[in-house]
Amino acid sequence: MTILETVRRNSIAEVTMNRPDFFNALSNELLDGLIETFGKLTADDSVRCIVLKGAGPAFMAGGDIKMFKESLDLPPADRAEKFAKDIMAIDPLVKTIATARQPVIAAVHGPAAGFGVSLAAMCDLVYASSEAYFMMAYVQIGTSPDGASTWFLPRIVGYRRAMELALLGDKFDAVTAERYGLVNDVFPADTFDDEVNRIAERLVQGPPLAHAQIKRLFNVSAVNSLDNQLTEEVDSFAEMSSSEDFVEGVSAFLEKRKPSFNGR
């Protein structure tokens, strides 16, 4: 069985985590596969949108607790060293998704717990099935969050809510996740895949250069002063105005037709 499956539908790349018997819990092999796959897809100009899914009943159940158990016989210092290396190994995936030129959608059809929440939070858009639920389960095993969730969640749901989710580790349903701002929308389970595909199709019809700049501007806004962000916006708009996509977009608007963006 392939631990990660990628299907291309024209300009959409659909990546499915395939450890259904383990609820797609994060193993070293799955992490390596995600890093390699996202590295290739984000470097491919023909890919305009990436959709991340989970096979079986869950999106992702977090870290593989059975693998954690294997480390319990190690001396505490050795165990700490091991997990420091394991957690640092996640960094390339976070950075690749955050800096990707393409919009990345997390399609959460079932449970997302622990790193599953972190993984969804690092994506640009998150859509949930009515059967999905979420849980920052780290405190349940006596540890703190990873996967940059402590960076993303306060920015997405607010400081107080993020603190509550992490400290209590309670389970919450998809409708609540939407109310918190963690997911963009909730769709019925029987139409979920079609709805996510509809949004992905809309994205691939959009201007890829502008999408890349939108992601970049939102990313740097977290650390920029207002003056610096205004400068970034000026530089970005000026750069976009020199593109063929800008000419096409303005022309299509004036001619009352649908634009056809080529990414140049």
N, C-alpha and C positions, 0 to 999 in steps of 0.2 A: 504494500500500500504506500502510495506517495504521500509524504507528510504535509505537502503543500501543493495545491493544484492551481494552475493559472490558465484561464480561458480568455482568449481575445475575441471580442465582438467589435470589429472595426477598430475604432479608436478607444474603446473601453477595455481595460484589463481587469478581470475579476479574479481576485486572489482568495482562495478558500483554505483555511487552516483545517487539516484533515487528521485529527486525533479524536474522532467522535467517542471512542470507548473511554477516553480520559477527559471528556468534555473540553477538548482542545487545550488542556493545561500546558503551560509553557515549559517545554523541555529544551535542552541545549540544541538539539537537532532542529526543533521548530524555530527557535530564535535565529540560528544560523541561516535557515531557509528563508525566513522573513527578511533578514538583512540582505542576503544575496538577491532575492527576488525584487525587493523594492529598489535596490541599487541599480539593477538592470532596467526596470520599468521607468524609473524616474529619469534615466539618462536617454530614454528612447523618445524622440520628438514625435513619433507617430502615436504615442499614447497620450491621450488628452484627459483621461479620468481613470482613477483606480478605485475599485470597490473591494473592500476587505470584508470577508464573511467567515463564518465557522460552519463546519459540517456537523451533522447530527443535531442533538437537542440543544446544544449550548453555543454561544458565541465564543467565550473563553472563560474557564473557571479559575484563572489565575495561575500561580506557580504550581509545579507538580509536587504535592506534599509528600508523595512517596520518595521522591528524590531528596527532599529536605530530611526525611527520616534517616536516610543513609548517612547523613553527616553528623547525627547526634552522638555517635561513638567517638568522634574526633575531639581532641582537647579544645577548650574554648578558643584559644588563640588561633589554632589552625582552622577551626570552623569559621571564625571571623574573617580570616584571610581568604578562605575559599569563597565565602559569600560576597566579599568585597569585589573579587574578580568577576564573579557571576553577574552581579548587579551592574558593574561597569561595562560588561559586555552588551548590555541593553542600549547604551548611549548611541551607538551608530544608527540604530533603528529609529530612535526618537528624532535625531537630527536629520536623517534622510527624509522622514515623513514631513517634518516641520518646514524644511527648506525645499521640498519638491516643487517644481514648477506647476505640476498638475494638482487639481483638487483631489483629495483623498476622502472617500466616503467610508464610514464604518456602518455596516448593515447588521444591526444587532437583533437577531431573530429570537434569541433565547437568553439564558442567564449570562451575565457578565459580572465576574467577581474578581476582587484583587487586581492583578495585572490586567485582567479583561477590561476593567474600568479605565485603567491607565492607558491602555491601547486605544480604546474608543476616544478618550479625551484628547489624545495627541493628533487625531484625525481632524480634518477641516469641517466636515459635516457628519452628523450622526443621526441615523434614522432607526427607529425601534419598532419591532412588531408589538402588537398588543399583548403578546405572550412573554415578552422579555421582562427581565428584572435586573437590578443592579445592586451591588453590595461592595463597599470598600472593606474587604474582609481581613485586612492586615492585622487589626487588633485581636482578631479571633485566634491568631497563632502567636500573639505576643511580639509583634514587630511593627515597624513603621513602613509607610508606603514607598514604592519605587516607581520606575518608569516615567519620571517627571510629573506624576500626578499632583505632587505638592506645588508644582509650578503652574500647570494648566488649570487645575480645578478652581483655585481662588480667582483666577481671571475669568473663568466660565460661569461659575455659580455664585461667586462672592466669597469673601473671607469667612464669614460666620457660618455659612452653609457648608463650605468645604471642611471647616474645622469639625462641624457636627458629623458629617459623613465619615470622616477619618477617625474621630474619637470614639464614636458609638458603633460604627460598623454595621448599622442596621440595613436590612434589605428594603428596597423601595421599587415600586413598579414603574412601568414605562410612562404612564400618564404623569406620575410624580416627577420622573426624570425630565419630562418635557417642561413641567411647571418650574423646576429648578433651573432650566436652561441647559441641562447636560445634553439633551437630544433636541434636534430641530423639529421633528414631527413623529407622530405615532400612527402606524397604519394597521389595519386589520390583518391578522395572520394569513388569511387566505389570499390576500392581494399584495402582501408585503414585497415579494420579489419584483412584481410588475411595477409597483410604485417606485422602488429604488432604481430600477432600470430606467423608468421614465425621467427621473431627475438626472441620472448619469447621461442619458441621451441629450438632455437640455444642455448640460455642461460641455459636452464634446462639440456642440454647435456654437459654443461661445468662443471669444477671442483668447487663445492660449497665452499670448504675450501679456495681455491685461490680467488674466488669472494669476500668472506668475508674479506680476507686480503687486496685485492685491494681497496675495499671501505674504510677500516680502514686507510690504508697508505695515500690515497688521503685526507681523513678528517684531519689527524694529520699534514699533510704537510702545512696546512694553518697557523699553529701556531708554527711549529718547525723551528729551525735553520737548516742550511744545514748539519752540523755535526750530529745533533740529527736525522734528516731524514735518513742519511746514516746508522746510527745505527739501526733505525727501519727497514730499508730494509734488513740489515744483519740478524737481529733476525727473521724477517718474512720468508725470504727465507730458513733459517736453519730449522725453524719449519715446513714449507711446505715440505722440503726434507725428513722429517721423516714420511710423510703420505703415505698411500696406494695409494692415487690418484697420487702422484708423481711417484711412481714405475710404476703404470699403464700408465701414460702419456709418460714416457721415453720409456717403453717397446713398447707401441703402435706406437710411432714414428719410432723406429728402425725396427719394424716388418711391417711398412707401412700399418697399419690398423687404424680404427677409435677407439679412447679410450672409455672405459666405466667406468666413474667415480662413486664411491659409497659414496663420502663424508666422507671418513675415512682416 
